[in-house]
Every structure is written in structure tokens, then in C-alpha cells.
Amino acid sequence: MATKASFGKLAPWSEPAWSHGIPSPYYNDSHRQLRDALRKYVDENILPYHLDWEENGEAPRDERLKWARSGFAFNDVPPQYRSNGVPLPAGVPYDQLDAFHLLVSTDETSRVEGGVTTSLGGASVIGIPPVIHHGTEAQKGKWLPGLFDFTTSFCLGITEPSGGSDVANILTTAVKSSDGKHYLVNGWKKWITGAPWATHMTTAVRTGGLGMAGLSVLVIPMASKGLSHRRIPNSGQKAGGASLVELDDVLVPVENLIGNEGQGFKIIMTNFNRERYIMSVGCNRKARTCLSLSLEYACKRETFGKPLISNQIITSKIATLARYVESHWSFLEAIAYAVQQSPLAWQDPDVAGRIALAKVQGGRILELANREAQQVFGGAGYQKGGPGAVIEQMSRDLRMMVVGGGSEEIIVDLAVRQEMARAKGRGWKL
């Protein structure tokens, strides 16, 4: 019997269903084109080296420049701000890029471990959306074109030593100077991904009183006098460059304010939607990697004279992971479709609660998948190098995937409150 066209690894559940030829209403030739081109780039230019780059703490500078000019990076930057000579992402025009292109590209780049994708592109994927969606034309023209030759690179400064997910109670202050030309910024930011390579930090600051109404967003040059940063030695994602940033009487031009004073909380919250979705997709792909590698290893590894896969307890582990990974992927596709159909796209409040739940579920699945993979691999899953090296690396990285973008304890509460508010808006009566 003839088989349907399939892509990538051929083992069960090693790729999303649509890549194994299962019909789907969501994908067209442009999605396949992007997927195929990105798979080739990552396989040839990143995967052979990513674990070494993680160990070194960063990707080489020439590889970062190559990635910036590959056409795959910073796809949400409008074409008028893209540098000359930078190709379209796999030839897909900007006005044809949709939420499924983001799903596909994130899935492909999430095959890379150790925070290496952050080293390659900085943290601009989460640092530049506030500029794109809320910045002035002058701000966009000043900062966005440099992304493509790495003369500009953004990180996002939200989390502080005093708290992470409690954005409304940020302590970093920005006081306008007497001549009204600058803000004087004082405070700390912690676990700031991409800070070692960043030229600018999109920063949540307090310009007014207490609570969310007092927050604003400033773009702060990392070379500013009074700004210093140092890496935090975390257990994993060494190439992500997570850092502690100190701001001591830092002067920032008022022209660097994104939006208006007091709009910061709304800007930050809507930015979280896309960030959390990206992390959810990353969790899914990494869990899928655990599933795929475990199945492959179980078919090859023999114990007591027979392959591991012949044991029902092993097939049960594989089937359980497959159920979770495949159902979560369907959830991600449903969210992408909703975003694609909404005029507000990622800013739509109807998707915020669902994205929060998808992020929590993705983290839970990744934790389980990595644990079960280490059980299947045994000692090999605890070893740097060898067949279980990716599984071992992932075991050190995954806490960042679970906690980053908002801990699950906070965002499940957000999801409930968000959905209750939307339900009351539809006329629901308690």
C-alpha cells in the first residue's frame, strides 16, 4: 500500500501529525516551505554544535550574524524595517505570514537545546514586540533594522529580585528630570535572558504611583552609564545568558518611552501572550524529542535478551507521552487558528487564558516526558555525551521552560480570572 508523503523522522509521533501526511486544514505550501527550509538550516548549521555552544555559554559571533541574516529570524518585523539583502523567511511574503508560520518556525527551532537559540538571536523575540506594536515610526526606524546585522539586539527587563510574575508591583523607578528630557532610572532586573548580547532592554518601570496604573515601558540602552549586568550561574540554559541587571541613576531620553506613561501594564500583559505561546510550542517539541528518542532507544537497547520495547511497561510509557504530546499540539493549533482569525491577533483577550493553560500543560508534559525518557535511557540519560546527551541537557534546561514567562501557580489563576471575565462579558450570570 502506498504511503502518504511524510517529513522528518518517520518513527511514530516523532513529528506533528501534519508532517507525517495526516490531513489538516491549517497548513499550506508556504508552511511546508518554511518547515523544510528551517529543518535544513538547523540540521546543518546548529544541531551538530549546539551542546558544545551551550557548554561554552554562547554561539560564535559569526553564527549569530549568519542567523540574523538568514531570513528566519525576526519575522514579525515589518518589511520596511528589514535590512537590504535579508531574504524573506523561506520566500514567504510578510503579508502572508500567519500564526501557523510562528507555530512551525518555533517548533523547528525548539529542537535546539541549552538556550542556544537565545544566543543566536538574542532575546529580541520577546524584547521587540512592544516596539513593533506600540512604538513610534521614529523608534521603529531607529532600532529594528539593526537586528539583521546584530548592531541592535533586545532583551526584556520585567522580572526583579523581589518578584517575577507580580508585574503590578514592580519596584524599578523612572523619575522625569526637571527639564523633562530624561528619565532617571533606578532598580534591579533579574534572570534577564539575552542580556550579554543585548544593546537595548525593553524595560518595565514605575513612573507613577502604586499598582498597575503606575507602570510604563522604556527602552534602555545597555551601554548607558550606571547600567551594569552580570551572568547568573543557573543549572541549565547556559547559552541563554540569564543575567542580573543593575540600574543606578541611569539617564534615559524621554523619546525612549513606548506608548504613554501608565500604559506599561497593558503592553506587558499582551506581550506575554505571544511569549507564553512560543514557550508552549517549545515545551511540546522538547517533550516530543523525549518521546522520539526514548522510542528509538527502546527499540535498539536489549536487556535480559530482548529489546526494551517488548516490555509492556515501556510501551505504556511511550503511549502515555504520545497521548499528551499529540493532544497538546492540537490545543496549540486551535489557539493559532483563533489568533489568525482575530483582528487583534495576539493582543486578543479571548486567547490569553487559553495560552496560559497551554503553557502550564506544556510544562507539565515536558517534565513527565523528560523523567520517563531518563527512565528508558537509564544511566545514559544522566550522561553528558552519548545517546542520551540531549535528554540530560533537557533535564537541566526544563525548569526555565516551566517557570519562565510566568510560573504555573500564577498563570493558572490568571487563566481562571481571564475566562470568568470573558464569560461575564458574554452574559454569564453567577
N, C-alpha and C positions, 0 to 999 in steps of 0.2 A: 504494500500500500504506500502511495506517495505521501511524503510528509510535507507539512506546511513550511514555508520559509522561516528559518529561525536565526537568531542573532546571539553572538556571545557564547558563553558557556552553555553546553547542551544538557547538563545534569538537571534533574527536577528542581524547580524553584530557584535555580541559580540566577535567573533574570526575571524581571517583571513579566507577567503573562503576555503582554502585547509583543514583547521581544521574542517570545517563543511561538509566535504565529497565532495566538489566540485572538479572535476578532475583538476589536474595541472601537467605540465611536469617537474616542478622544484624540487619536493620533493621525497625522497625515504625513506626506512625504517629507515636509520640512522638519518634522520631529525626528524622523528616521535619519535624515541627512545630518542633523545636529548630533544625534546619538552616535552615528557611525564615525563621524569626524573626531568627536571628542574621545571616543574609545581608542581610536588610533593614536591620538596625541598623548593621552595619559599612559597608554601601554608602552609607547616608545620613549617618552621623554621624562616621565615621572615615576611610575611604578618600579622600575629597576633600581631606583636610587632613594626612594622616599624614606626607608627605615634608616639609611645612613644619614640623610639630611636631618632627620629627627634627632639622631644622636649628636649631630654637630650643632643643633639648635637653629638652623635656618637652611633654606635652599640657596645655592650660589647666586650671586647677583646677576650673572648673565642669563641664568634660567628664569629669574624674576622678570627681567626685561623681555625675554622671549615670550613668556606667558602674557605679559601686558600687551604685547603687540600681536598676539596670536589670533585675535578676533573673538576668542571665547570669554575673555574677561570683561567685566563691567558692561554687560549687555543692556542694562537699564539706562545707560547714559544716552540721551537723545543724539541723533546723528550730527546735528550742528555743532556739538561739543566734542566730537570724536576727532582725534588727530588724523592728518592726512596719511594715507598709506596703511592705515589699520583696516583689515578686511572685515566684512560683515561676519557674524558668527555662522560659520559653515555656509555662507552665502545667503542666509535668511534675512530679508529686509527688516529694518527696525519696526515698521508698522505692521509686520506680520508676526512678530514675537508675542507669545501669549503665556499664560500661566503654566501651560504644559511644557513649553520650552524651558522655563525655570525648573520645573519638576525633573525633566530629562537631564538638563545640564548639572543640577545638583546631585542627582543620582549617580551620574558618571564620575564627577569629581570626588564624591564621597567614598570612592574605592581607595582613596589615598588616606594613609593614617598619619598619626603623630603631629597633627596641626600643620602639616606641610603646605596645604592649600592656602592657609593664612600667611605663611611665609612667602609664598609665591605672589599673592595678590594683596598683601596687607589685610587689614580688616575693613577695607573700603566697601565690601558687600553690605556691611551694616552701618558704616560711617557716612556714606554719601547719599543714601535715600532722603534724609532730611533736606539736603541741599537741592537735590533734584526736584522734590515735590513742594518745598516751601521756600527755597532760596530765590533771590532776585536774579534777573538776567545777568547783571554785573558779577554776582557771586558765582553763578554757573560758568560764565565765560572765563573767570579768573582761576577756578580750581579744577574743573572737570577735564579739560584737555590734557593736563599734565599726568593724569592717571595712566595714560597709554605709553609714556616713556619713563614712568616711575619718578618723575620730578615732583609729583604730588602723590601722597598716599594717606588715607584717612584711617583713624581708629575712632571708636565710640566710647566716650567717657561718661558712663552713667553710675556704675557701682562705686560705692565708697567703703572705707574700712568699717564705718558704723552700721552699714546695712547694704543689702543688694537689691532685693525686689521691692523694698519700701521706697519707691521713687518719689512719692509725695513729700517725704521728709528728708530730702537731700540737704546737706549742710554746706556744701561749697557755695560761697557768696560771690556776687559780682555787683560792685557798687560803682555807679557812674561818677566820673571825675567832675570837678567843679566847672570845668569848661565844656562838659558834655561830649567830649571827643573820644573818651575811652571808658572801658570798664576796668576796675581794679579787682582781680580775681584771687581769692584765697581758698584753699581747701586741699582735699586729697581725693584721688580716684584709685581704685584697686582692681586687680585682675583685668587690666585693660589689654585685650587681645590686639596684637599687631603694633603695639606702641614702639618697639625698637626700630621699625622701618617707617613709621608714620611721620609725615611732615605737618599734619594738622590733626586735631582732635575735636570732633563734634561733641560738645560738652553740655551736660545739664548743669545749670547754675541757678542759684536763688537770687533773683533781682528784686523780689518783693517780700511780702510777709510770709507767715507760716502756711503750710499746706500746698496743694497743687496749684492754686491760683498765683503763687509767688515764683513759679518756675519759668525759666527761659532757656533757650538754646543758643550757645555761642560756638563759633568755630575758632579754636585757639591754635595759633602756630606753635608747633612743638619746639621750635628754636627760640621761643620767647625768653627774655631774661626773667629769672625767677621760677622757670619750669624745669623740673628735673624728673628723671624716671630711672628705675632700675628693675631688672627682671625678678620675678618671684619664682623660686625653685620648686615648681609643682611636681607631682609624681609622674604626670604624663603630658602629652601635647607640648613637648619641649620646643618644637618649631613654631608653636603658636605665639610665642613671645609675650605671654601674660606678664604685666608689669604693674608696679606701684608708681603712681604719678603724683608729684607734689607741686602745688601751685602756691607760690609765695609772692604776693604783691605783683602778679602778672598783669601787665597792661595790654588790653585787647581793644582794637579800634571798634567803635560802635557799628561800623559798617559790617562787622562780622556777626551781627545778631541775625539769626534765622527766624523769619516771621516777626511777630511783635512780642514785646515784653508780656509775660504772663501766659503765652501760648505754648510754653515748653512741654507741659504735661501731655497735652493732646498730641503734639508732634512725636513725643517719645512713645506714647502708647500705640499709635498707629504704626510706627516704625517696628515695634515689637511683633506685629502680626506677621510680616514678611520674614523677619529674623527667626521667629519660632517655627514657621513653616519650613524654612530651609533646614533648621536643626532636626525637625521631624523627619524630613526626607533622608537626612544623613543617618539618623538612627535606624531607619528602615534598611538602607543599603548595608550598613555595617552588620546589622542582625542577619541580613541575607548572606553576607560574606561568611559569617559564623556558620550558618546553616549549610552553605555550599561546601566550605572547606571540611566541615565535620562529615558530611555525607561522602565526600571523596576519600577522606582518610579512613572512614569506617569500611569502605569497600576494599581498600588496599591492605589495611592492617589486619594481621591474623593473631588471634590469641586462642590457646588451647586447641590448635589445629583447625580453626575455622575463622573466616573473616568476621570482624566486629559486627557488620551489618546483618549477619544471620541471627543475632540476638534480638529478641522482641523488645527488650528494654531500650536498645539503641534505636530501633526503628520508631519506637514510641516517642523518643526524644526528638527525632527528626520530624515526625509528623506533627508534633505539638508546635515546634518552631514554624513549620510551614503554614499551619493554620493562622498563627499570629501575624507572621510577616505578610502573607497574602491579603488577609482582611484589613490590615493597617494600610497597605498600599491602596486598596480600594477606597478607604477613607480619604487618603491623600488625593486621589483622583477626583473624588466628589467635591472636595474643597477647591481644588484647582478649577473645576468646572464652574462652581459658584462665583469664584473670583473673576473668571473670564467673562461671565455673563453680567457682572455688576458694573455700572458706570463708575463706581467708587473703587473698584478693584480691591487692592489690599487694604484700603482705608475703610472698607465697608464694615460697620459694626456687627452685621449679621454673621461674619465669619470669625470674629475674634474668639468667641467661646469655643467654637469647633476646633480652631487651630490650637488653642490652649490644651484641649483634651487630646488632640492628635500628638502634641509634643509630649505630654505625660505618658500616653500609651506607647509612643516610640521609645522613650527612655526605659520603660518597664520591659519592653520586648528585647531591647538591646542588652539589658542586664541579664535577663534569662538566657538569651542566645549565647552570650559570652561564657556564662557559667557552664551551660551544657556543652559548649564546644570544648572547654577545658576538661570536662569530664570525659568526653570522647577521646581527646588527644592525650589525656593522662599527663605524664611529665613533659611531653613535647609541647604542650600548651602553656607551659610555665617557663619555657626556654627561649632566650633571645637567640635568634638564628634557628635554622632547621625548618621542618614542615609547619610548625606551629608558631612561627615568629610573628605573623600578623595577629594571631589570636592573643598572644602575650602582650603585644603592643596595645591592642584594643583594650585589654583589661586595665591598663594604666590610663588610657585616654577617656574611658567612658564616663567617669564622674563629671567631666566637663560637659559632656553631651547632656547629662541628666540635670545638672544644676544650672548650667549656662542658659541665659535667656529667661530666667525666672524659675525658681525651684518649684517642684510639683505641688508642694503644700500651698504655695501662694497662687499658682495659676489654676489649680482646680477650684479654689474659692472664687477666683476671677471668672472662670467659666460659668459657675452657677449664678453668680450675680449678673453677669452679662446676659445669659439666656433668660433669666427671670425678668430682667428689664425689657428685653425684646418681646417676651411673651405678653407682658402687660401692655406694651405698645400695640400688640395685635388684638387687645381686648380681653385678655385673660383676667379673670376675677378670682382672687383668693377665697 
